[in-house]
Amino acid sequence: MSAGSGTPFRGTVGRTVAESKPWWPEAVKPPAGAPNILIVLFDDVGFSDFGCYGSSIKTPTIDRLAAEGLRYSGFHTTAMCSTTRAALLTGRNHHSVGVGCLANFDSGYPGYRGKIAREAGTLAEMLRVHGYRNYMVGKWHVTPLTESGATGPFDGWPLGRGFDRFYGFLDAETDQYAPELVSDNTHIDPPGTYADGYHLTEDLIDQAIRFIGDHHADRPDIPWLTWIALGACHAPHQAPADIIRRYDAQFAHGWDVERERRLARQKALGLVPQETRMPERNDGVKAWDDHSADERRVFTRLQAAFAGMLEHSDRHLARLVSFLETAGMRDDTVIIVMSDNGASQEGGPLGFVNAMGPFNFKPEPIAEKLARIDDIGGPDTHSNFPHGWAMASNTPLRRYKQNTHGGGIRDPFVITWPKRIAAKGELRHQFVHASDLTPTLLELIGIEAPTTIAGCPQMPLEGASFARSITDATAPSKASPQYFEMFGHRGLWQGGWKAVAYHPPGTPFDNDKWELFHLEKDFSETNDLAAKEPERLAQMIATWWDEAEKHNVLPLDDRFGPRFAENAARFHGARHHFVFHAGMGHVPTDVAPDVRSRSYTIEAHVEIDDAGASGVLISHGDATSGYSLYVRDGHLVHDLNIGGSHHIVRSDRKVPPDVRRLGVHVERLIRREPPAKGSRTGVTEYTLLIDGEPAGSLQTQLGFHTLISWSGLDIGRDRGSPVSHYEAPFEFEGRLLRVTVAMHNDQSLDGEAVGNAQMARQ
């Protein structure tokens, strides 16, 4: 029936269009003058890394925004990425909303589910009911990675938590040249490659500009939230080589000199008090001059890659700011630039050119690092800088990401809003926590958090607005205490004082040494007053326990490896058989077959005509680590890629045209004698199969002992950075019917090693 016939159209539920109402809450118009909001969240950038916070790294865009607005010296995070994101998004403490640690595992306790509770609405969900459109670009990492596959569930993905569009990645990290991309709720291929100049940061900024541009063209009358969570500067540190190499000379003086220079600049800028003292080097960090010339050269280039990645991001952020100015939106936009935690300690004492090898017990000696020095920052590296440079990033603070000392939780924070923030280039020294951001933005907009969202009653906000400090430099810090906890490391801020305990993993919590600092007089936490003020310390420790009980922090759990191993076992359960069909999409690594430290068999069911066929049957990983089974030059080939070291077995005969099954059987061989002391590797045999018959084999001590790759799995192609020596995607030319993976029940994971590898991913 035509629309103009006078007969109302009836849908399947039997109601007329006029009778229908939207299933979502009817939007309330935002208050007059409600601003657009642009949040730019960097990853693993330390307190001193922006130029306007003391670094010599070129960040002119961020420096300009700081000069047009405010810098905070007392902004605090939660010491890790998932947890800070949960606090920023919800305005509550991360344990309270179920993300007490990482999105990578679910411990079963209320504070450690790895997923934001429905009772804790996100900023996007709060703004949606006031008419905002919400756009998310970049890193998410607040939903379990075992829910990141093609079937979700999607309720924890960005579109399930209030965002209208999403373009980015769900995991903790991704390769910047061949990222694990998701558009809305669908895994997609990257739109370019390293060879044609692609880099994820540029792509993310392009998408942010598109989202905002589309919005402005369609609905310029309503405000927007755009949340950009860059991969920079999380490992792998990847950026154009010309930018990286310009930093060699700049950092050749080493981390000891760099720390002193940054502290001097911070004092000159007024960021830290003049009496601020430089802490001793962090545990295990040697003096720069105590390293060999080769070590210093490698370490300098690794730091240059970090710096180059940050400068590269700043360059592209400049494009977005310029777009806002050209479009006439700059004055009406609150822009916030910050980091999610302190600089990372996951690079270890010597750093990595390709961390994927060492995580599977393939050493990377300095000679090997030096031989690959010009590869650092490129498409076949997974580089991270050593502890000494991470320490310099966090100047003048102690320790690193993961820890509750200042180096893990005190970060840069820049805010500017030309229409409303009159102060230009001023500093604010109030204590601010990640959970305070959402309450602050709600106050600036002039709205309150809803009491229900989609029919679900909401928890009260736990953060406190710091909006007053934006206009009043003398405004006090919040009155309520703020606790910290990560992997058993603990801390409490209260009234300008801080109690903090570093927890050595595996030791009794009662043995932890608590320190006490008066932060208003001791910015860098160097003067421990625990012995002088035992009563104050005892009161603060008691308050910490009260806050821990209130916010679902308990039970304390310092186990790295078992948490990851237990989560993997729960997810995969008794499943030992997978079937993949041609034409399916990309499979994230956390939902792909877990072939680590076990025997297994892969078989591809194919049809090949007399002309033959080449191409990938199955691949999992990328150029830095993974495996690939493929046909090339008429032969079946399997490549075990461990940290860029290729162990290849090629069939001893050509694949016949009438073949039906092509595969590989992987067998963990039983040792006839005990392993050498300290050895964690056994011997594994890789046997190629043509229609079930052996066709060549290889034995090696290398294998996937703790990880396969952070990149996922593909069938009939290798979508991105190629695992083996072919040009991606190297799609299979024959007819691929299906691929089966049958895993034996002999998996034996080294939980501690798995935990260490996974922690480097965060």
C-alpha positions in Angstrom: 0.0 0.0 0.0 1.4 3.4 -0.9 2.3 5.9 1.8 -0.3 8.4 0.5 -3.2 6.0 0.3 -4.6 6.9 3.6 -4.0 3.5 5.1 -1.4 3.5 7.9 1.5 1.2 7.5 1.6 -1.5 10.1 4.9 -3.2 11.1 5.2 -6.7 12.5 4.3 -5.6 16.0 0.9 -4.4 14.7 1.3 -0.8 15.6 1.0 2.2 13.3 4.0 4.5 12.7 2.1 7.2 14.5 1.7 4.9 17.5 5.3 3.8 17.6 7.8 5.3 20.1 11.6 4.9 20.0 13.0 2.2 22.2 15.7 4.5 23.5 15.0 7.3 26.0 13.7 10.5 24.4 16.6 13.0 24.3 16.5 16.1 26.4 17.8 19.1 24.7 21.3 20.0 26.0 21.5 23.2 28.0 22.1 26.4 26.1 25.8 26.8 25.4 26.7 23.2 26.0 30.1 22.6 24.5 31.5 20.0 22.2 34.0 17.8 24.0 37.2 16.4 22.5 39.2 14.1 24.8 42.6 13.0 23.5 44.0 10.1 25.6 47.6 9.2 25.2 48.9 5.8 26.3 51.9 5.2 28.5 53.1 8.8 28.3 55.0 9.9 31.4 54.5 13.0 33.5 57.4 14.9 31.8 57.0 13.7 28.2 55.0 16.7 26.7 57.1 19.7 25.9 55.0 21.8 28.2 55.8 19.4 31.1 59.6 19.6 30.7 60.5 17.4 27.8 62.6 18.4 24.7 60.3 16.1 22.6 58.6 18.3 20.0 54.9 18.6 20.9 54.0 22.1 19.7 50.3 21.3 19.3 49.9 20.1 22.9 52.1 23.0 24.1 49.9 25.5 22.2 46.7 24.0 23.8 48.4 24.3 27.2 49.3 28.0 26.5 45.6 28.6 25.6 44.3 26.9 28.7 45.4 25.1 31.8 47.9 22.5 32.9 47.4 20.4 36.0 50.4 19.1 38.0 48.2 16.9 40.3 46.2 14.8 37.8 46.3 11.1 39.0 45.4 7.9 37.2 45.0 4.3 38.3 48.4 3.0 37.1 47.1 0.9 34.2 45.2 1.4 31.0 41.9 -0.5 31.3 41.4 0.8 34.9 42.0 4.4 34.1 39.7 4.2 31.1 37.0 2.7 33.3 37.4 5.6 35.9 37.5 8.3 33.2 34.4 6.9 31.4 32.2 6.4 34.4 33.2 8.9 37.1 33.6 6.1 39.5 36.5 4.1 40.9 37.7 1.3 38.7 37.1 -1.5 41.2 33.6 -0.2 41.9 32.6 -0.7 38.3 34.2 -4.1 37.9 37.5 -3.2 36.2 39.8 -3.5 39.2 42.7 -4.7 37.0 42.5 -5.5 33.3 40.0 -6.3 30.7 42.0 -9.4 29.8 40.6 -11.6 32.6 37.7 -12.1 34.9 38.6 -13.2 38.4 34.9 -13.7 39.3 35.0 -11.2 42.2 32.8 -8.1 41.8 35.7 -5.7 41.5 37.6 -7.8 38.9 35.2 -8.8 36.1 37.1 -7.0 33.3 34.0 -5.2 32.1 32.2 -2.0 33.1 29.1 -2.8 35.1 25.7 -1.7 33.6 25.0 0.1 36.8 28.0 2.4 36.0 26.9 4.4 33.0 29.6 5.9 30.8 30.0 9.6 30.0 28.6 8.8 26.5 25.5 7.2 27.9 25.0 10.1 30.3 25.4 12.6 27.4 23.2 10.7 25.0 20.0 11.4 26.9 20.8 15.1 26.7 21.1 15.2 23.0 24.8 14.7 22.4 26.2 12.5 19.6 29.1 10.4 20.8 32.1 9.3 18.7 34.9 6.9 19.8 38.2 6.6 18.0 41.2 4.4 19.0 41.8 2.1 21.9 38.9 0.7 23.9 40.2 -2.1 26.2 37.4 -2.1 28.7 35.6 -5.2 27.7 36.9 -8.8 28.0 39.0 -9.7 25.0 37.3 -13.1 25.0 34.2 -11.1 24.0 36.0 -9.4 21.1 35.1 -11.9 18.4 32.5 -11.8 15.6 29.7 -12.8 17.9 30.6 -10.4 20.8 28.6 -10.1 22.9 28.6 -6.4 21.9 27.1 -4.9 25.1 30.6 -4.0 26.3 31.9 -2.6 23.0 31.7 1.2 22.4 28.4 1.1 20.6 27.0 -0.9 23.5 28.1 1.8 26.0 26.7 5.0 24.5 28.9 5.8 21.5 27.2 6.2 18.2 30.2 5.5 16.0 33.5 3.6 16.7 36.7 3.2 14.7 39.6 1.7 16.5 40.8 -1.4 18.3 39.6 -3.4 21.3 42.8 -4.7 22.7 45.5 -3.1 24.8 47.9 -2.6 21.9 48.1 -3.1 18.2 50.7 -2.8 15.4 50.6 0.8 14.0 51.2 -0.3 10.4 48.8 -3.4 10.4 46.3 -2.8 13.2 43.5 -5.0 14.4 40.8 -2.6 13.4 37.1 -2.5 14.2 34.5 -0.3 12.5 31.4 0.0 14.7 30.9 -3.7 15.5 32.8 -5.3 12.7 36.5 -6.3 12.3 37.9 -4.8 9.1 41.1 -4.7 7.2 43.3 -1.6 7.6 42.8 0.8 4.7 46.5 0.9 3.8 49.9 -0.7 4.4 53.3 0.3 5.5 54.5 0.2 1.9 52.0 2.9 0.8 52.6 5.1 3.9 49.8 3.9 6.2 50.1 4.6 10.0 47.3 4.1 12.5 47.7 7.5 14.2 47.1 9.3 10.9 44.1 7.0 10.2 42.6 7.6 13.6 42.8 11.4 13.2 41.3 11.1 9.7 38.4 9.2 11.2 37.9 11.7 14.0 37.8 14.5 11.4 35.3 12.6 9.4 33.0 11.8 12.3 33.0 15.5 13.4 32.7 16.8 9.9 29.7 14.5 9.1 28.1 15.6 12.4 28.6 19.2 11.7 27.1 18.9 8.2 24.1 17.0 9.4 23.3 18.4 12.9 25.4 21.6 13.7 22.7 22.5 16.3 23.6 19.7 18.7 26.9 19.1 20.6 29.2 16.1 20.3 31.7 14.1 22.3 34.7 12.7 20.5 36.9 10.4 22.5 40.3 9.8 20.8 42.4 7.1 22.5 45.7 6.9 20.6 47.9 3.9 20.4 50.9 6.2 21.1 53.0 5.8 23.0 52.3 2.2 24.0 54.6 -0.4 22.5 55.3 -1.2 19.8 57.0 2.2 19.3 56.5 2.8 15.6 56.9 6.0 13.7 58.4 7.3 10.4 62.2 6.6 10.4 63.1 10.2 9.5 61.4 11.5 12.7 63.0 8.8 14.8 66.5 9.3 13.7 66.5 13.0 14.4 66.3 12.2 18.1 69.5 10.2 18.3 71.7 13.2 18.9 69.1 14.7 21.2 69.2 11.8 23.6 72.8 10.6 23.3 73.6 12.2 26.7 71.5 9.4 28.4 68.8 9.2 31.0 70.7 10.6 33.9 71.4 13.9 32.2 67.9 13.9 30.7 66.3 13.6 34.1 68.2 16.6 35.4 67.4 18.7 32.4 63.7 17.9 32.6 63.5 18.7 36.4 65.2 22.0 35.8 62.7 22.9 33.1 59.8 21.8 35.3 61.0 24.1 38.1 61.4 26.9 35.6 57.8 26.3 34.4 56.5 26.3 37.9 55.1 22.7 37.5 57.0 21.5 40.6 58.2 23.3 43.6 61.7 24.7 43.6 62.7 22.5 46.5 61.7 19.3 44.6 64.5 16.7 44.8 65.4 14.1 42.2 64.9 10.6 43.5 67.6 8.0 43.3 67.4 5.8 40.2 64.7 3.2 40.3 65.7 -0.3 41.5 67.8 -2.1 38.9 68.5 1.0 36.7 72.3 1.5 36.2 74.0 4.8 35.6 74.0 5.6 31.9 77.8 5.7 31.9 78.0 2.2 33.3 76.6 0.7 30.1 78.7 -0.2 27.1 78.9 2.0 24.0 76.8 -0.6 22.1 74.2 -0.6 24.8 74.0 3.2 24.9 73.6 3.3 21.1 70.7 0.9 21.1 69.1 2.5 24.1 69.3 5.9 22.5 67.6 4.7 19.3 64.8 3.0 21.4 64.2 6.2 23.2 64.2 8.0 19.8 61.5 5.7 18.6 59.3 6.6 21.6 60.0 10.3 21.1 59.3 10.0 17.4 56.0 8.3 18.0 54.9 11.1 20.3 56.0 13.9 17.9 54.3 12.1 15.0 51.0 12.0 17.0 51.3 15.7 17.9 51.7 16.5 14.2 48.4 14.7 13.4 46.6 16.2 16.4 47.5 19.6 14.8 45.4 18.6 11.8 42.4 18.0 14.0 42.8 21.3 15.9 43.2 23.1 12.6 40.0 21.4 11.3 38.0 22.6 14.3 39.3 26.2 13.8 38.5 26.1 10.0 35.0 24.7 10.8 34.4 27.4 13.4 34.0 24.9 16.2 37.1 25.6 18.2 35.7 28.2 20.6 32.8 26.0 21.5 34.9 22.9 22.1 36.5 21.7 25.4 39.7 20.0 24.5 41.4 17.7 27.0 44.8 16.0 26.5 46.1 13.5 29.0 47.8 10.1 29.5 46.3 7.0 31.0 49.2 6.1 33.3 53.0 6.6 33.7 55.6 5.4 31.3 55.9 1.6 31.0 58.4 -0.7 32.7 57.5 -3.5 30.3 60.6 -2.9 28.2 62.7 -4.4 30.9 66.3 -3.3 31.8 67.6 -3.5 28.2 64.6 -2.7 26.1 63.5 -4.7 23.0 63.7 -4.4 19.3 61.2 -7.2 18.9 59.7 -8.2 22.3 57.9 -11.2 20.7 61.0 -13.4 20.7 62.0 -13.0 24.4 58.4 -13.6 25.5 58.8 -17.1 24.0 62.3 -17.5 25.5 64.2 -16.6 22.4 66.9 -14.3 23.7 67.7 -10.9 22.1 71.3 -10.1 23.0 72.7 -6.6 22.6 74.6 -7.7 19.5 71.3 -8.7 17.8 69.7 -5.5 18.9 72.5 -3.5 17.4 72.4 -5.4 14.1 68.7 -4.4 13.8 69.1 -0.8 15.1 67.9 0.7 11.8 64.8 -1.5 11.9 63.6 0.0 15.2 60.2 1.7 14.7 59.5 -0.2 11.5 56.9 -2.8 10.5 58.7 -5.9 11.6 59.7 -4.6 15.1 57.9 -4.6 18.4 60.2 -2.2 20.2 60.0 -0.8 23.7 62.5 1.3 25.6 64.5 0.2 28.7 63.7 1.0 32.3 66.1 4.0 32.4 64.2 5.9 29.7 60.9 5.0 31.3 62.3 6.5 34.5 63.2 9.6 32.6 59.7 9.9 31.2 58.3 9.9 34.7 60.7 12.7 35.9 60.8 13.5 38.8 58.6 10.7 40.1 59.5 7.2 41.3 58.7 3.9 39.7 56.5 3.2 36.7 53.1 2.2 35.2 51.7 -0.7 37.3 53.0 1.0 40.5 51.2 3.3 42.9 54.2 5.6 43.5 54.0 8.8 41.5 55.7 7.4 38.4 52.7 5.1 37.9 49.8 7.4 38.7 50.8 11.0 38.2 50.3 12.2 34.6 50.0 15.3 32.4 46.6 16.9 31.9 45.8 19.9 29.7 42.4 21.5 29.3 41.3 24.4 27.1 37.9 25.9 26.2 38.3 29.3 24.6 34.7 30.5 25.3 34.7 29.8 29.0 38.3 29.3 30.3 39.8 32.8 30.4 43.0 31.7 32.0 45.8 31.3 29.5 48.8 29.2 30.2 48.2 28.9 33.9 49.0 26.1 36.2 46.7 24.2 38.6 48.2 22.2 41.5 45.0 20.7 43.0 44.8 16.9 43.4 42.7 15.5 40.6 41.8 11.8 39.9 40.6 10.1 36.7 37.3 9.4 38.3 36.8 13.2 38.7 36.7 13.9 35.0 33.1 12.9 34.2 31.6 14.8 37.2 33.7 17.9 36.1 32.4 17.7 32.5 28.8 17.3 33.6 29.2 20.4 35.8 30.7 22.4 32.9 27.8 21.4 30.7 25.2 22.0 33.4 23.6 18.6 33.7 23.4 15.8 36.2 24.2 12.2 35.9 21.0 10.2 35.3 19.7 7.9 38.0 18.7 5.2 35.5 20.1 4.3 32.1 18.1 2.0 29.8 16.0 1.1 32.8 19.0 0.1 34.9 19.4 2.0 38.2 22.8 3.7 38.4 25.4 3.8 41.1 26.2 7.2 42.5 29.2 9.0 41.0 32.3 8.6 43.2 34.5 11.2 41.6 34.3 14.9 42.6 34.1 17.8 40.2 37.1 20.0 39.9 35.3 22.5 37.8 35.8 25.3 40.4 39.6 25.0 40.1 39.3 25.8 36.4 38.3 29.4 37.2 39.8 29.6 40.7 43.5 28.8 41.1 43.0 28.8 44.9 40.2 26.3 45.0 40.9 23.5 47.4 41.4 19.9 46.4 38.6 17.5 47.1 37.9 16.6 50.7 37.4 12.9 50.2 40.3 10.4 50.3 41.4 8.6 47.1 42.7 5.1 47.3 45.0 3.3 44.7 45.6 -0.4 44.1 47.2 -2.4 41.3 48.5 -5.9 41.6 48.8 -5.5 45.3 50.6 -2.1 45.2 48.6 0.2 47.3 48.3 3.9 48.1 46.0 6.6 49.6 45.9 10.3 49.1 44.2 12.4 51.8 44.4 16.1 52.4 47.8 16.5 50.7 49.4 13.5 52.3 50.1 10.1 50.6 50.6 6.7 52.1 52.0 4.2 49.6 53.3 0.6 49.6 55.2 -1.2 46.9 54.3 -4.9 46.9 56.9 -7.5 45.8 54.9 -10.1 44.0 54.5 -13.4 45.8 55.2 -12.0 49.2 52.8 -11.6 52.1 50.9 -8.4 52.0 51.5 -7.9 55.7 55.2 -7.7 54.9 54.8 -4.6 52.7 56.6 -1.5 53.8 54.3 1.6 53.9 55.8 5.0 53.2 54.4 8.4 54.1 54.9 11.6 52.1 53.6 15.1 52.5 53.1 15.8 48.8 52.5 19.5 49.2 56.1 19.8 50.3 57.5 16.7 48.7 56.4 16.4 45.1 58.8 13.6 44.2 58.1 11.4 47.2 61.7 11.4 48.5 61.2 12.2 52.2 59.6 9.3 54.0 57.9 10.5 57.2 56.6 7.1 58.3 58.9 6.9 61.3 58.2 10.5 62.3 54.4 10.4 62.0 53.4 6.8 62.8 50.0 7.8 64.0 49.1 9.6 60.8 50.4 6.6 58.8 48.4 4.2 60.8 45.2 6.3 60.4 45.8 6.4 56.6 46.4 2.7 56.3 43.2 2.1 58.2 41.4 4.5 55.8 42.8 2.6 52.9 41.3 -0.7 54.2 38.0 1.1 54.7 38.0 2.4 51.1 39.1 -0.9 49.8 36.1 -2.7 51.4 33.8 0.1 50.2 34.9 -0.1 46.5 35.3 -3.8 45.9 39.1 -3.8 46.0 39.2 -7.0 48.1 40.4 -9.7 48.0 43.9 -8.5 47.2 45.5 -10.6 44.4 49.1 -10.1 43.2 49.1 -13.2 40.9 50.2 -12.3 37.4 50.4 -15.6 35.6 47.6 -17.6 37.3 45.0 -14.9 36.5 45.8 -15.0 32.8 46.1 -18.8 32.7 42.9 -19.4 34.6 40.9 -17.0 32.4 42.1 -18.7 29.2 41.2 -22.1 30.7 37.7 -20.9 31.6 37.1 -19.4 28.2 38.2 -22.3 26.1 37.1 -24.9 28.6 36.9 -28.4 27.1 36.9 -27.1 23.5 39.7 -28.6 21.5 38.3 -28.5 18.0 37.7 -25.5 15.7 36.3 -25.4 12.2 36.9 -22.3 10.1 35.3 -21.7 6.7 36.6 -19.7 3.8 35.1 -16.3 3.5 34.9 -15.7 7.3 36.4 -12.6 8.8 39.3 -11.9 11.1 39.6 -13.8 14.4 41.1 -11.8 17.4 43.9 -13.7 19.1 42.1 -14.2 22.4 39.3 -16.2 20.7 41.5 -18.1 18.3 42.7 -21.6 19.0 45.1 -21.6 21.9 48.0 -23.7 20.5 50.5 -22.5 23.1 52.6 -25.3 24.7 50.6 -28.2 23.3 50.4 -30.7 20.5 47.8 -30.0 17.7 46.9 -30.7 14.1 45.7 -28.3 11.5 44.1 -29.5 8.3 42.9 -27.5 5.3 40.3 -29.1 3.1 40.9 -27.9 -0.4 40.2 -28.4 -4.1 43.1 -27.7 -6.5 42.9 -28.1 -10.3 45.6 -29.1 -12.6 47.0 -25.6 -12.8 47.9 -25.8 -9.1 47.3 -23.1 -6.5 49.3 -20.9 -4.2 48.4 -18.9 -1.1 47.8 -18.9 2.6 45.6 -21.6 4.1 45.7 -20.3 7.7 47.8 -17.6 9.4 47.9 -16.3 12.9 50.1 -13.4 13.9 52.2 -10.9 12.0 55.8 -10.2 11.0 57.0 -10.2 14.6 55.5 -13.5 15.7 53.1 -16.2 14.6 52.6 -19.2 12.3 51.4 -19.6 8.7 50.5 -22.7 6.6 50.6 -22.0 2.9 51.3 -23.3 -0.6 54.0 -21.8 -2.7 55.8 -22.9 -5.9 53.8 -26.1 -5.7 55.0 -27.1 -2.2 53.3 -27.0 1.2 55.1 -24.8 3.7 54.8 -24.1 7.4 56.6 -21.1 9.0 57.0 -20.9 12.7 57.9 -17.3 13.3 59.3 -16.6 16.8 60.3 -13.0 17.2 61.2 -12.7 13.5 63.2 -15.9 13.5 61.7 -18.1 10.8 61.7 -21.9 11.2 60.4 -23.2 7.9 59.6 -26.7 6.8 58.8 -27.3 3.1 57.2 -30.4 1.8 59.5 -33.0 0.4 57.2 -33.3 -2.7 54.9 -31.2 -4.6 51.2 -30.9 -3.8 49.3 -33.0 -6.4 46.2 -31.5 -8.1 43.9 -34.2 -6.7 44.8 -33.5 -3.1 42.0 -33.1 -0.6 43.7 -32.2 2.7 46.8 -30.2 3.5 48.0 -29.8 7.0 50.6 -29.8 9.8 50.9 -31.9 12.9 52.7 -30.3 15.8 54.0 -32.7 18.5 55.5 -31.8 21.8 58.2 -34.5 22.3 58.8 -36.1 25.7 62.2 -35.4 27.0 64.4 -38.5 27.7 66.4 -36.5 30.3 65.6 -33.6 32.6 65.9 -30.1 31.1 69.0 -28.1 32.0 68.6 -25.9 35.0 66.7 -22.7 34.1 65.5 -24.1 30.8 61.8 -23.7 30.0 61.8 -25.1 26.5 61.3 -28.6 25.1 61.6 -30.0 21.6 58.6 -29.7 19.2 58.3 -31.5 15.9 56.4 -29.9 13.0 55.3 -32.5 10.4 53.6 -31.5 7.1 50.7 -33.6 6.0 49.4 -34.2 2.4 46.2 -36.1 2.5 47.2 -37.3 6.0 50.6 -38.6 4.9 53.9 -37.1 6.3 55.6 -34.9 3.8 58.6 -33.4 5.7 59.3 -32.4 9.2 61.3 -30.0 11.4 62.3 -30.2 15.1 63.1 -27.1 17.1 63.3 -26.0 20.7 61.4 -22.8 19.8 57.7 -22.6 20.0 54.7 -20.7 21.4 55.5 -21.1 25.0 53.7 -18.0 26.3 52.1 -16.3 23.3 51.4 -16.6 19.6 50.9 -13.0 18.7 48.9 -10.0 19.7 47.6 -10.0 16.1 44.8 -12.5 15.2 44.0 -15.3 12.8 42.9 -15.4 9.2 41.7 -18.1 6.9 42.7 -18.3 3.2 44.8 -15.1 3.5 47.2 -13.2 5.7 45.5 -9.8 6.0 48.2 -7.5 7.3 51.8 -7.6 8.3 52.9 -11.0 6.8 53.9 -13.8 9.1 56.2 -15.4 6.5 58.2 -14.5 3.4 55.4 -13.5 1.0 53.6 -10.4 0.2 50.3 -10.0 2.1 47.5 -10.9 1.7 48.7 -13.8 -0.4 45.1 -15.2 -0.8 44.7 -18.9 -1.6 44.0 -19.4 -5.3 42.4 -22.8 -5.1 39.0 -23.6 -3.5 39.4 -23.6 0.3 36.4 -25.5 1.9 37.4 -25.3 5.6 40.2 -25.5 8.0 40.1 -27.6 11.2 42.3 -27.2 14.2 42.4 -30.1 16.6 44.2 -29.5 19.9 45.6 -32.2 22.1 44.9 -32.2 25.8 48.6 -31.8 26.8 48.9 -28.1 27.3 51.3 -27.1 30.0 51.6 -23.3 30.4 54.2 -21.5 32.5 51.8 -19.2 34.2 54.4 -16.7 35.4 55.9 -16.4 31.9 52.4 -16.0 30.4 51.7 -13.3 32.9 54.9 -11.4 32.2 54.2 -11.5 28.4 50.6 -10.4 28.9 51.6 -7.5 31.2 53.8 -6.2 28.4 50.7 -6.1 26.3 48.8 -3.8 28.7 
